[in-house]
């Protein structure tokens, strides 16, 4: 009797050896390249006290900028960079942020029946994104907010977007970071930077600049991070703005950083502790950054956005 199992195995083995294998792009090359950027954490749990009484009932992230709320522009920036999974870190009472992106089948059906296809397209543009929400019940700093999403993180690097900063230009801040990250080679940390007026240094974290990358002079090694120095003590005029690409290792060490600085767990302290053990770079982003974190900044952002869009 013919042993058909052996026959099949004998014929299959050569095929397995000779058949070319199509590996994903990110593992082709002389060494492993960084994994694709797929996840983003948006810490938006702040109370928005500068926008009271508006923010008492409506999160400031839902303030309009053009025909969309601020938070929608952040999500669009994520989508433009190829991100498919977004996690909102919110506090109690800010559920409207998550609800804005939820499907509303009844409304979609009504718009379809009325032929409002443009409106229907706007509502369905987020269907390709997987949204997740976690709560930050007590606020102990931006690092503490990121920790609330630690169990959700699966890929690395993971993007961190703070809601006050938006970029106006040909490419969003996150898209610029993604391209710059590909030049780094080894996995590590990448921080968005803006060249600021030295007099503004006390408002920013400032980097001590190392060597520029030969592939792009805007990509620079970070020797140190100095939080809100005086203009005289600032090691450069490159200020940290609200975009980061970080590995899991940064999230893992946040609990051990300690609650210094008025009881806060800060991302910048975790990054400082990794200097020398993890490659840390900064990228001076192109375009204009607008700050929606204060009523004055928001007013200016509305004007700038109107001119450029």
Steps between C-alpha positions, in 0.01 A plus 500: 500500500630844409562726793342815357607710797866428418445575132339835577778589742773409247340723237430786738849533651674611176224749439548643846872537437480649151195720537604866556366653817362853504606655829343827619699807405595577858708180537684521167854632506830448673338555838151528635326829436256659746154348515222685320337782695145385573399622847458845655415617851321834538506620864198733521392463863579858603225711652554792263475754780620782274185453293248508783204529501488345150702195606267430793266313265685478167864383482729766356623239250158532335542871434456559125793565271365539149209260463644241739587494870863515608505130592392403148804677356722294732336177387534606136870557561522144633318362197726691260797327666344156449382445857204266536461477879437805720463503878345799677602552862211697650356593838142459620270742324702514175323208331383731220850471352456126442137536400593741221671212316235235564283371216146637490314261270170685537651834398693338215182337367315831515779683317505229235125525452527877455788469253742683732791295372767755589385506862481122502857476371620730780337277762642177359858619450598357839364151432851371429625598847468285812425728794562411862438703816657479845450720805749699702306528826770701674734730315865462594671626185526411133703187575226382733246555221706287260522224761122461492534372142802275567305172476351612166836555331603211273724649231804722521574771457177648629411861423411748774303809397419774748188687405607864522739489203403488132719534193413701191695413186544249222550212746372447852739478790447126540560426132828692524604303807414171332726576203780618727469189715581285199840670481588413857564132426493374858179522695489787745326824592414782262381841625339780299687829527439863416764770473369761745602846609748463788287727720228230493726226638334504848179372335660194337711197549825576315741247352878500521582435134741231387605404148277557201398198295681482168175414321305800630646794692167550677549164675732549800634288782382603847771525765270624774154639575465812714154585627403870482844656538565871518597659166859528626520133603322352197742268314335581165189661353343167398187454709305177545148510353213256533603199288708198602580155366603277790583131549332279757807530719414864568152406620642214707724728706236766572385336827858506632561866417343614826254776571734793505413852388189554714398136485497470121631214286641671194592355163803728474646349820465151355678612184779665700556172683540317168772726362804283435306173496246574224562705183315831540460741211310820439356619171453868421161491333419700189196725469323705763399372842189650655417477870134455595571460872394850607210725395750741345679220315173348386385835362823531304472136384153568356636791298805309375299192413251711306779658295676173420195281430 
